[in-house]
Every structure is written in C-alpha cells, then in structure tokens.
C-alpha cells in the first residue's frame, strides 16, 4: 500500500503524462491512461464510454486540433482506491482546418481509480473558463 505522499506523486505523474499525450496528439498514450471502463466527457461533444469510444473520441479531437497546454493542479483528494483531481489548463489550440491558433483555457475534473497499485483516469470532464 502506497502512503499518501507517494499516491499524490503518482497521481501528479499521471496528470502530467496526460498533458504530454494531449500535446503530442498521441491517441494510444491517452488511451493507456484510462481504465477499461473509463469515460471521457468533452465539452460540447458526446460522452465516450469504454476504451474503444474513448479512443475514437480522441482521434476525432486530434484530427481537428493540436493542443499546446500546461496543467496546473489545484487539488487532489484520495479516498481508498479512488481519487479526484481538480486542474486548470492554459495554452493554445491550433485549429487544423483554418490554421488559426487560439487561446485555450479550461478547468478539469478527473476521477481516478487505482488498480494493481497504478492510478488511471476513470472519468474526465472539462469546460471552458472563458
């Protein structure tokens, strides 16, 4: 069993791995960070439940845009094998169709689940701050 500090560190590593996968538009790296029954709830789009839908949703996102963001962790709360993390992100988005780069700023909520001593994303949603 990991102590609280080790668990928070593992969750931070997961969140920054997610950020890196987003910035790289790497669908497989994103998919690997989700639980098998994970749910992605993007703003303005349908929810994706399960790894195949999650994969398809991120493929669609990455065909449309290229993110260049930084994550800021506001809060991590751990209760047993579940945790939630509140984050904000800020950066830019390149819209492939128009070649226009726009400001990007969101707040996010992650529900995380620990299985086999590894934290993964169970539920994730975000919305625009502006």
PyMOL commands that set and color helices and strands:
alter all, ss='L'
color gray80, all
select helices_A, chain A and resi 4-23+27-32+51-64
alter helices_A, ss='H'
color red, helices_A
select strands_A, chain A and resi 34-41+48-49+65-79+82-95+100-115+118-128
alter strands_A, ss='S'
color yellow, strands_A
deselect
rebuild
show_as cartoon
